Amino acid sequence: MKERGNAELAKQIIDLSGGNENITLITNCMTRVRLEVKDMDLVAIEKLKALKGVFGVYVDAQVQVVVGPGTAKKVAEEAKEIWNGGGAAVSASKSHQADKEKAKEIAAKNKQAIKEKQKVSKVQLALKTISNVFIPLSAALIASGLLAGLQSLVVTMVDSGTIANTVTIQQFINLLRVMKAGVLSYLVIHVGVNAAREFKTDIGLGGALGATVLLTGMTTDAPLVNLLTGEALKSGQGGVIGVVAAVWILSKIHKKVSQIMPSALDLVLTSFISFTLSGLVTIFVIMPVAGLVSDALLIGVTKLLEIGGVVAGFILAGIWLPMVMLGVHHIMTPIHIELINQTGMTTLLPILAQAGAGQVGAAFAIWVKCRKNKPLTAIVKGGLPSGILGIGEPLIYGVTLPLGKPFITACLGAGVGGAFVAAFNGVGATSQALSGILMLTVIGDQKWYLYGAGLLVSYVFGFIFTYLFGIPKSAEQEAETLEELEIR
């Protein structure tokens, strides 16, 4: 049975985004409903922020409405039904038309300021593309990460003698390993499909091109040669980075071939020619080049942590929240995947995960110091469980960023936690899909206690910095509304 509140919120979001006819695409990530619109001036940003159930609104190439984990998917599904069915247009009553006129008036009033803030650069568009490729894989990656965590826990219990190493237990471990590996082993195919969808080309060819980098059928006796190094190509070389680039090339070739191909031959020859050409480019150009890029990223991150130590840890954890706020954090996903593929774990992720912990500490400080402000503390209490589990956007957009100073002090607290983890070189996660306390289950080499200690350090310093320096006096006052939480 559908939740009435989600349907109503979906309708309000569509109405305040210029109506059904102004929207070209509706998607979602774990915490946000994402809308692509024709005319940004028709979007009533302030009214969207004021909706009950909305934690914040961020606009770049998309309108991103933060509604929280779990809720985002449900609201997006309701919104798609309204949008696809033309419900928003049908329900546009006189009051809705008045709201649209008011929205236009508000948009016109703030037009210059909004345009200055929302100029979309090529870099932002590229980052949005990467996000759109990897965000749909979140559920699968989380499931794989939890399976990896459970496998790690059972193996640890067997090694410590807590449970007996029986045939049944070994079968259970193997089962978990198979299910976990199924996602990561063929991740390039999923990436190929999503990239094809993003670049508006044939998704079947995109998946097939992703599978090509696995080099299935190549034997050690007759390997394909890396033209840059003269060595044998390795299966998966370049990883997901190379697949995204390869599918982009596929989209360009497919479009050109389709334009010149006679209709009678289009079905057969267009796919054959475009896939063959892009496959050859993938194997002899993209894979070698992407392999060098991946190796460079690996070396760069490793050296940064080796040379920079605690300073690098402080900087990386400290800037992570602004990256999340700007929506560019998904750029790190392929880097984590490559680190895991090449070394078995990513030592970068436990450091970056301290960013969310610093924010949790800041939220606790706000809860304690602003207890008279009931509406504010209600949002804090609503966002804290997700924050502790590693999903920080409700707290970012609902609390710390609107208040300003707590966002900065949360970053500082995270920096201290990041420096702490970086001081113990080799604290790494075997999966990149988890954060917060859940990451404890996927920390390799039995160093989970160091990561856990880092979380506590981030909690404590996020709390201290925010309690002492980060809370505006106005937020401490008794309040009945959330006016002071509006981002100005």
RODO-2510 file (C-alpha; in nm, 4 decimals, decimal comma):
residues 488
     n   res          X          Y          Z
     1     m     0,0000     0,0000     0,0000
     2     k     0,1376     0,3410    -0,0931
     3     e     0,2255     0,5935     0,1749
     4     r     0,0017     0,8949     0,1448
     5     g     0,2700     1,1334     0,2753
     6     n     0,5209     1,0313     0,0086
     7     a     0,2673     1,0804    -0,2700
     8     e     0,1749     1,4244    -0,1414
     9     l     0,5402     1,5263    -0,1047
    10     a     0,6116     1,4024    -0,4589
    11     k     0,3245     1,6109    -0,5969
    12     q     0,4447     1,9202    -0,4087
    13     i     0,7999     1,8752    -0,5374
    14     i     0,6760     1,8473    -0,8963
    15     d     0,4448     2,1472    -0,8596
    16     l     0,7186     2,3666    -0,7107
    17     s     0,9655     2,2534    -0,9790
    18     g     0,7603     2,4186    -1,2504
    19     g     0,5067     2,1423    -1,2997
    20     n     0,4986     1,8256    -1,5028
    21     e     0,5837     2,0001    -1,8302
    22     n     0,9028     2,1590    -1,6908
    23     i     1,0581     1,8270    -1,5816
    24     t     1,2626     1,6142    -1,8224
    25     l     1,3956     1,3430    -1,5882
    26     i     1,3339     1,2128    -1,2338
    27     t     1,5910     0,9950    -1,0579
    28     n     1,7088     0,9398    -0,7018
    29     c     2,0117     0,8461    -0,4990
    30     m     2,0100     0,7209    -0,1401
    31     t     1,8964     1,0505     0,0122
    32     r     1,7932     1,2837    -0,2738
    33     v     1,5200     1,3103    -0,5331
    34     r     1,6947     1,4419    -0,8456
    35     l     1,5089     1,6400    -1,1116
    36     e     1,6325     1,7644    -1,4462
    37     v     1,4280     2,0638    -1,5578
    38     k     1,3909     2,2732    -1,8728
    39     d     1,3751     2,6146    -1,7055
    40     m     1,5467     2,6614    -1,3699
    41     d     1,3703     2,9946    -1,3248
    42     l     1,0384     2,8126    -1,2760
    43     v     1,1718     2,6237    -0,9751
    44     a     1,0640     2,7753    -0,6418
    45     i     1,3787     2,6885    -0,4457
    46     e     1,2730     2,8549    -0,1199
    47     k     0,9309     2,6903    -0,1240
    48     l     1,0912     2,3516    -0,1851
    49     k     1,3171     2,4072     0,1167
    50     a     1,0135     2,4920     0,3295
    51     l     0,8261     2,1674     0,2522
    52     k     0,7703     1,9352     0,5446
    53     g     0,9979     1,6345     0,5006
    54     v     1,2599     1,8209     0,2942
    55     f     1,5989     1,8594     0,4643
    56     g     1,7488     2,0840     0,1989
    57     v     1,7744     2,1635    -0,1708
    58     y     2,0885     2,1713    -0,3815
    59     v     2,0924     2,2906    -0,7426
    60     d     2,3622     2,2413    -1,0057
    61     a     2,2838     2,0677    -1,3331
    62     q     1,9896     1,9126    -1,1459
    63     v     1,7453     2,0097    -0,8739
    64     q     1,8374     1,7807    -0,5835
    65     v     1,5794     1,7619    -0,3037
    66     v     1,7169     1,5994     0,0117
    67     v     1,4458     1,3916     0,1818
    68     g     1,6540     1,1273     0,3604
    69     p     1,7524     0,7608     0,3157
    70     g     1,4758     0,5227     0,2156
    71     t     1,2315     0,8071     0,1632
    72     a     1,4161     0,9310    -0,1480
    73     k     1,3399     0,6156    -0,3462
    74     k     0,9727     0,6105    -0,2417
    75     v     0,9146     0,9788    -0,3180
    76     a     1,0943     0,9467    -0,6532
    77     e     0,8751     0,6505    -0,7499
    78     e     0,5612     0,8467    -0,6623
    79     a     0,6938     1,1465    -0,8566
    80     k     0,7621     0,9313    -1,1630
    81     e     0,4050     0,8006    -1,1586
    82     i     0,2688     1,1555    -1,1472
    83     w     0,5143     1,2745    -1,4124
    84     n     0,4710     0,9798    -1,6499
    85     g     0,0953     0,9861    -1,6120
    86     g     0,0707     1,3575    -1,6622
    87     g    -0,0809     1,3831    -1,3169
    88     a     0,0923     1,7068    -1,2366
    89     a    -0,0532     1,8742    -1,5425
    90     v    -0,3996     1,7370    -1,4759
    91     s    -0,3940     1,8474    -1,1133
    92     a    -0,2884     2,2005    -1,1960
    93     s    -0,5781     2,3843    -1,0396
    94     k    -0,6249     2,7573    -1,0175
    95     s    -0,4373     2,7631    -0,6898
    96     h    -0,1554     2,5710    -0,8525
    97     q    -0,1434     2,8251    -1,1342
    98     a    -0,1247     3,0981    -0,8747
    99     d     0,1601     2,9134    -0,7065
   100     k     0,3388     2,8894    -1,0427
   101     e     0,2994     3,2616    -1,0966
   102     k     0,4333     3,3233    -0,7484
   103     a     0,7206     3,0850    -0,8204
   104     k     0,8024     3,2824    -1,1356
   105     e     0,7962     3,6020    -0,9357
   106     i     1,0288     3,4608    -0,6712
   107     a     1,2576     3,3152    -0,9374
   108     a     1,2740     3,6437    -1,1255
   109     k     1,3529     3,8297    -0,8048
   110     n     1,6467     3,6024    -0,7285
   111     k     1,7386     3,5156    -1,0870
   112     q     2,0780     3,6799    -1,0968
   113     a     2,1883     3,5339    -0,7640
   114     i     2,0726     3,1841    -0,8597
   115     k     2,2419     3,1958    -1,1988
   116     e     2,5677     3,3086    -1,0418
   117     k     2,5530     3,0172    -0,7987
   118     q     2,4430     2,7580    -1,0481
   119     k     2,6661     2,8109    -1,3494
   120     v     2,7345     2,4581    -1,4629
   121     s     3,0895     2,4049    -1,5801
   122     k     3,2105     2,1188    -1,7967
   123     v     3,3783     1,9745    -1,4884
   124     q     3,0469     1,9763    -1,2984
   125     l     2,8720     1,8079    -1,5906
   126     a     3,1443     1,5432    -1,6044
   127     l     3,1106     1,4810    -1,2323
   128     k     2,7313     1,4594    -1,2677
   129     t     2,7771     1,1973    -1,5377
   130     i     3,0040     0,9917    -1,3139
   131     s     2,7519     1,0224    -1,0302
   132     n     2,4682     0,9062    -1,2553
   133     v     2,6713     0,6026    -1,3588
   134     f     2,7559     0,4886    -1,0066
   135     i     2,4602     0,6015    -0,7930
   136     p     2,2225     0,3348    -0,9334
   137     l     2,4747     0,0731    -0,8188
   138     s     2,4547     0,1854    -0,4547
   139     a     2,2095    -0,0856    -0,3473
   140     a     2,4169    -0,3646    -0,5034
   141     l     2,7403    -0,2283    -0,3611
   142     i     2,5864    -0,1950    -0,0141
   143     a     2,4542    -0,5517    -0,0307
   144     s     2,7950    -0,6745    -0,1440
   145     g     2,9625    -0,4733     0,1314
   146     l     2,7386    -0,6207     0,4011
   147     l     2,8038    -0,9705     0,2679
   148     a     3,1771    -0,8957     0,2788
   149     g     3,1380    -0,7710     0,6350
   150     l     2,9497    -1,0832     0,7400
   151     q     3,2089    -1,3043     0,5712
   152     s     3,4892    -1,1141     0,7462
   153     l     3,3111    -1,1518     1,0816
   154     v     3,2612    -1,5278     1,0415
   155     v     3,6230    -1,5786     0,9292
   156     t     3,7436    -1,3787     1,2306
   157     m     3,5314    -1,5898     1,4647
   158     v     3,6708    -1,9098     1,3099
   159     d     4,0315    -1,7873     1,3335
   160     s     3,9856    -1,6864     1,6969
   161     g     3,8251    -2,0192     1,7883
   162     t     3,4941    -1,8588     1,8838
   163     i     3,3142    -2,0982     1,6486
   164     a     3,4298    -2,4362     1,5199
   165     n     3,5736    -2,4637     1,1703
   166     t     3,3229    -2,7189     1,0437
   167     v     3,2346    -2,8183     0,6894
   168     t     2,9030    -2,6353     0,7258
   169     i     3,0767    -2,3138     0,8362
   170     q     3,3213    -2,3364     0,5448
   171     q     3,0316    -2,3822     0,3041
   172     f     2,8619    -2,0779     0,4549
   173     i     3,1815    -1,8724     0,4128
   174     n     3,2143    -1,9865     0,0522
   175     l     2,8508    -1,8981    -0,0123
   176     l     2,9052    -1,5463     0,1234
   177     r     3,2244    -1,5137    -0,0820
   178     v     3,0476    -1,6172    -0,4041
   179     m     2,7559    -1,3790    -0,3498
   180     k     2,9881    -1,0922    -0,2564
   181     a     3,2180    -1,1514    -0,5517
   182     g     2,9292    -1,1629    -0,7971
   183     v     2,8829    -0,7880    -0,7742
   184     l     3,2454    -0,6760    -0,7928
   185     s     3,3614    -0,9382    -1,0442
   186     y     3,1117    -0,8191    -1,3055
   187     l     3,0844    -0,4586    -1,1941
   188     v     3,2286    -0,3439    -1,5283
   189     i     2,9194    -0,4806    -1,7039
   190     h     2,6835    -0,2871    -1,4763
   191     v     2,8951     0,0244    -1,5263
   192     g     2,8817    -0,0280    -1,9028
   193     v     2,5003    -0,0483    -1,8960
   194     n     2,4643     0,2621    -1,6765
   195     a     2,7177     0,4584    -1,8811
   196     a     2,5305     0,3682    -2,2026
   197     r     2,2068     0,4900    -2,0461
   198     e     2,3763     0,8140    -1,9397
   199     f     2,5340     0,8704    -2,2824
   200     k     2,2031     0,7765    -2,4524
   201     t     2,3321     0,4832    -2,6544
   202     d     2,2415     0,1127    -2,6736
   203     i     2,2569    -0,0314    -2,3205
   204     g     2,3115    -0,3861    -2,4466
   205     l     2,6219    -0,2736    -2,6352
   206     g     2,7329    -0,0778    -2,3276
   207     g     2,7144    -0,3895    -2,1125
   208     a     2,8918    -0,5942    -2,3791
   209     l     3,1689    -0,3357    -2,4004
   210     g     3,2051    -0,3498    -2,0224
   211     a     3,2382    -0,7276    -2,0476
   212     t     3,5077    -0,6835    -2,3133
   213     v     3,7574    -0,5486    -2,0593
   214     l     3,7342    -0,8807    -1,8743
   215     l     3,9165    -1,0321    -2,1774
   216     t     3,7119    -1,3504    -2,1549
   217     g     3,8550    -1,6080    -2,3970
   218     m     4,2100    -1,4731    -2,3904
   219     t     4,4644    -1,7392    -2,2930
   220     t     4,8027    -1,7019    -2,1257
   221     d     4,9557    -1,8786    -2,4259
   222     a     4,8377    -1,6083    -2,6682
   223     p     4,7778    -1,2893    -2,4714
   224     l     4,6762    -0,9570    -2,6221
   225     v     4,9611    -0,7066    -2,6028
   226     n     4,9549    -0,3723    -2,4253
   227     l     5,0755    -0,1390    -2,7005
   228     l     5,2154     0,1119    -2,4483
   229     t     5,4251    -0,1258    -2,2406
   230     g     5,4682    -0,4322    -2,4620
   231     e     5,3423    -0,6519    -2,1789
   232     a     5,0358    -0,8720    -2,1820
   233     l     4,7054    -0,6946    -2,1180
   234     k     4,5485    -0,7807    -1,7855
   235     s     4,1829    -0,8644    -1,7427
   236     g     3,9955    -0,5605    -1,6156
   237     q     4,2887    -0,3276    -1,6753
   238     g     4,1742     0,0306    -1,6298
   239     g     3,8665    -0,0947    -1,4455
   240     v     3,5500     0,1098    -1,4326
   241     i     3,7324     0,4287    -1,5304
   242     g     3,8196     0,2789    -1,8652
   243     v     3,4690     0,1403    -1,9181
   244     v     3,3056     0,4825    -1,8767
   245     a     3,5480     0,6304    -2,1304
   246     a     3,4967     0,3376    -2,3687
   247     v     3,1165     0,3638    -2,3620
   248     w     3,1383     0,7377    -2,4292
   249     i     3,3374     0,6544    -2,7441
   250     l     3,0814     0,3843    -2,8316
   251     s     2,8032     0,6435    -2,8098
   252     k     2,9829     0,8743    -3,0537
   253     i     3,0632     0,5982    -3,3022
   254     h     2,7148     0,4456    -3,2810
   255     k     2,5510     0,7811    -3,3492
   256     k     2,7717     0,8549    -3,6532
   257     v     2,7327     0,5077    -3,8047
   258     s     2,3564     0,5146    -3,7523
   259     q     2,3310     0,8469    -3,9375
   260     i     2,4988     0,7186    -4,2519
   261     m     2,3710     0,3593    -4,2492
   262     p     2,0767     0,2750    -4,4841
   263     s     1,7621     0,1835    -4,2884
   264     a     1,7538    -0,1690    -4,4318
   265     l     2,0995    -0,2442    -4,2904
   266     d     2,0803    -0,0365    -3,9726
   267     l     1,9674    -0,3111    -3,7341
   268     v     2,2433    -0,5521    -3,8319
   269     l     2,5420    -0,3430    -3,9343
   270     t     2,5227    -0,0380    -3,7074
   271     s     2,5609    -0,2420    -3,3891
   272     f     2,8252    -0,4663    -3,5465
   273     i     3,0425    -0,1804    -3,6755
   274     s     3,0076     0,0464    -3,3724
   275     f     3,0742    -0,2344    -3,1227
   276     t     3,3699    -0,3712    -3,3215
   277     l     3,5354    -0,0306    -3,3614
   278     s     3,4775     0,0760    -3,0019
   279     g     3,5904    -0,2689    -2,8829
   280     l     3,9201    -0,2351    -3,0712
   281     v     3,9699     0,1157    -2,9318
   282     t     3,8908    -0,0186    -2,5839
   283     i     4,1404    -0,3038    -2,5993
   284     f     4,4299    -0,1277    -2,7719
   285     v     4,3887     0,2327    -2,6502
   286     i     4,1479     0,2750    -2,3610
   287     m     4,2648    -0,0210    -2,1531
   288     p     4,6370     0,0617    -2,1730
   289     v     4,5797     0,4341    -2,1082
   290     a     4,3209     0,3755    -1,8355
   291     g     4,5582     0,1246    -1,6809
   292     l     4,8253     0,3937    -1,6577
   293     v     4,5736     0,6376    -1,5080
   294     s     4,4574     0,3827    -1,2504
   295     d     4,8164     0,2989    -1,1590
   296     a     4,8952     0,6698    -1,1258
   297     l     4,5950     0,7229    -0,8988
   298     l     4,6996     0,4300    -0,6851
   299     i     5,0575     0,5546    -0,6572
   300     g     4,9416     0,9128    -0,5965
   301     v     4,7053     0,8252    -0,3125
   302     t     4,9551     0,5857    -0,1560
   303     k     5,2377     0,8409    -0,1727
   304     l     5,0131     1,1164    -0,0417
   305     l     4,9392     0,9115     0,2673
   306     e     5,3012     0,7980     0,3039
   307     i     5,4531     1,1444     0,2654
   308     g     5,1761     1,3570     0,4108
   309     g     5,0859     1,1300     0,6995
   310     v     4,8643     1,2975     0,9562
   311     v     4,8600     1,6262     0,7603
   312     a     4,7248     1,4490     0,4521
   313     g     4,4717     1,2679     0,6711
   314     f     4,3539     1,5973     0,8215
   315     i     4,3161     1,7660     0,4822
   316     l     4,1441     1,4720     0,3108
   317     a     3,8888     1,4208     0,5883
   318     g     3,8395     1,7948     0,6309
   319     i     3,7511     1,8664     0,2674
   320     w     3,5280     1,5620     0,2219
   321     l     3,2084     1,7251     0,3512
   322     p     3,2346     2,0169     0,1069
   323     m     3,2814     1,7595    -0,1715
   324     v     2,9665     1,5793    -0,0556
   325     m     2,7820     1,9105    -0,0391
   326     l     2,8801     1,9891    -0,3975
   327     g     2,7805     1,6425    -0,5115
   328     v     3,1272     1,5596    -0,6471
   329     h     3,2107     1,2887    -0,3928
   330     h     3,1144     1,0046    -0,6301
   331     i     3,4298     1,0797    -0,8291
   332     m     3,6142     0,8795    -0,5611
   333     t     3,4138     0,5601    -0,6203
   334     p     3,6257     0,4312    -0,9106
   335     i     3,9430     0,5174    -0,7172
   336     h     3,8297     0,3082    -0,4195
   337     i     3,7388     0,0227    -0,6530
   338     e     4,0811     0,0321    -0,8170
   339     l     4,2586     0,0394    -0,4797
   340     i     4,0572    -0,2640    -0,3677
   341     n     4,1210    -0,4478    -0,6958
   342     q     4,4963    -0,3862    -0,6803
   343     t     4,5754    -0,4027    -0,3080
   344     g     4,2757    -0,5783    -0,1535
   345     m     4,1567    -0,2701     0,0346
   346     t     4,1267     0,1070     0,0172
   347     t     4,3238     0,2942     0,2838
   348     l     4,1665     0,6183     0,1658
   349     l     3,8070     0,5404     0,2613
   350     p     3,8518     0,4997     0,6410
   351     i     4,0072     0,8477     0,6439
   352     l     3,7325     1,0072     0,4353
   353     a     3,4659     0,8358     0,6467
   354     q     3,5722     1,0503     0,9419
   355     a     3,3965     1,3425     0,7726
   356     g     3,0575     1,1983     0,8607
   357     a     3,1713     1,1222     1,2139
   358     g     3,2786     1,4835     1,2688
   359     q     2,9354     1,5905     1,1568
   360     v     2,7703     1,3505     1,4011
   361     g     2,9753     1,5027     1,6820
   362     a     2,8658     1,8501     1,5718
   363     a     2,5021     1,7387     1,5665
   364     f     2,5262     1,6077     1,9227
   365     a     2,6703     1,9435     2,0308
   366     i     2,3784     2,1247     1,8684
   367     w     2,1332     1,8888     2,0374
   368     v     2,2864     1,9612     2,3795
   369     k     2,3348     2,3354     2,3441
   370     c     2,0166     2,4141     2,1501
   371     r     1,7754     2,1975     2,3499
   372     k     1,5337     2,4934     2,3855
   373     n     1,4999     2,5078     2,0078
   374     k     1,2584     2,2159     1,9690
   375     p     1,2199     2,2274     1,5880
   376     l     1,5985     2,2283     1,5441
   377     t     1,6608     1,9430     1,7866
   378     a     1,3830     1,7433     1,6176
   379     i     1,5728     1,7601     1,2880
   380     v     1,8976     1,6695     1,4642
   381     k     1,7382     1,3619     1,6233
   382     g     1,5890     1,2622     1,2890
   383     g     1,9217     1,2864     1,1062
   384     l     2,1538     1,1346     1,3672
   385     p     2,0745     0,7640     1,3079
   386     s     2,1517     0,8004     0,9373
   387     g     2,4641     1,0028     1,0162
   388     i     2,5958     0,7369     1,2521
   389     l     2,5397     0,4769     0,9805
   390     g     2,7375     0,6905     0,7347
   391     i     2,4641     0,8737     0,5403
   392     g     2,5334     1,2353     0,6237
   393     e     2,3208     1,4421     0,3858
   394     p     2,0183     1,4850     0,6180
   395     l     2,2445     1,6429     0,8792
   396     i     2,4372     1,8461     0,6220
   397     y     2,1335     2,0018     0,4553
   398     g     1,9040     1,9983     0,7551
   399     v     2,1356     2,1248     1,0271
   400     t     2,5063     2,2034     0,9892
   401     l     2,5133     2,3777     0,6524
   402     p     2,2105     2,6035     0,7158
   403     l     2,3585     2,7149     1,0483
   404     g     2,6948     2,7794     0,8817
   405     k     2,9519     2,7550     1,1590
   406     p     2,8699     2,3950     1,2609
   407     f     2,9507     2,2853     0,9068
   408     i     3,3022     2,4266     0,9451
   409     t     3,3558     2,2890     1,2959
   410     a     3,2304     1,9468     1,1810
   411     c     3,4973     1,9533     0,9088
   412     l     3,7639     2,0429     1,1651
   413     g     3,6556     1,7600     1,3929
   414     a     3,6634     1,5226     1,0970
   415     g     4,0133     1,6434     1,0136
   416     v     4,1396     1,5409     1,3581
   417     g     3,9836     1,1964     1,3148
   418     g     4,1327     1,1641     0,9674
   419     a     4,4755     1,2575     1,1009
   420     f     4,4390     0,9940     1,3738
   421     v     4,3557     0,7150     1,1261
   422     a     4,6320     0,8258     0,8863
   423     a     4,8837     0,8062     1,1699
   424     f     4,8315     0,4288     1,1769
   425     n     4,9342     0,3471     0,8204
   426     g     4,7493     0,0529     0,6668
   427     v     4,3967     0,0943     0,8048
   428     g     4,1932    -0,0070     0,5004
   429     a     3,8421    -0,1151     0,3987
   430     t     3,7893    -0,4242     0,1838
   431     s     3,4648    -0,2771     0,0435
   432     q     3,3839     0,0794    -0,0607
   433     a     3,0067     0,0554    -0,0090
   434     l     2,9894     0,1157     0,3671
   435     s     3,0633     0,4073     0,5951
   436     g     3,0046     0,5132     0,9545
   437     i     2,9938     0,2342     1,2119
   438     l     2,8997    -0,0189     0,9440
   439     m     3,2498     0,0104     0,8006
   440     l     3,3809    -0,1643     1,1128
   441     t     3,2720    -0,4919     0,9508
   442     v     3,4907    -0,4480     0,6408
   443     i     3,8159    -0,3130     0,7899
   444     g     4,0997    -0,5438     0,6865
   445     d     4,3927    -0,6939     0,8775
   446     q     4,2008    -0,6918     1,2073
   447     k     4,2482    -0,3128     1,2434
   448     w     3,8821    -0,2361     1,3001
   449     y     3,9615    -0,1005     1,6475
   450     l     4,1809     0,1747     1,4964
   451     y     3,9023     0,2805     1,2640
   452     g     3,6564     0,2693     1,5547
   453     a     3,8905     0,4841     1,7624
   454     g     3,9071     0,7288     1,4721
   455     l     3,5280     0,7565     1,4738
   456     l     3,5327     0,8331     1,8456
   457     v     3,8027     1,0970     1,7941
   458     s     3,5946     1,2604     1,5203
   459     y     3,2806     1,2465     1,7350
   460     v     3,4592     1,4058     2,0296
   461     f     3,6391     1,6822     1,8402
   462     g     3,3375     1,7540     1,6218
   463     f     3,1406     1,7962     1,9430
   464     i     3,4045     2,0113     2,1173
   465     f     3,4719     2,2457     1,8237
   466     t     3,1015     2,2921     1,7581
   467     y     3,0022     2,3361     2,1226
   468     l     3,2728     2,5972     2,1815
   469     f     3,2846     2,7840     1,8512
   470     g     3,0192     2,6631     1,6074
   471     i     2,6704     2,7414     1,7325
   472     p     2,5049     3,0757     1,6523
   473     k     2,3392     3,2426     1,9505
   474     s     2,0088     3,2636     1,7614
   475     a     1,9962     2,8843     1,7329
   476     e     2,0161     2,8476     2,1122
   477     q     1,7014     3,0519     2,1696
   478     e     1,3613     2,8960     2,2235
   479     a     1,1871     2,8743     1,8872
   480     e     0,8653     2,7543     1,7275
   481     t     0,9744     2,7726     1,3614
   482     l     1,2776     2,6814     1,1562
   483     e     1,3399     3,0226     1,0011
   484     e     1,6949     3,0281     1,1307
   485     l     1,7675     2,7100     0,9338
   486     e     1,7108     2,8714     0,5971
   487     i     2,0329     2,8858     0,3974
   488     r     2,1138     3,2437     0,3158
***
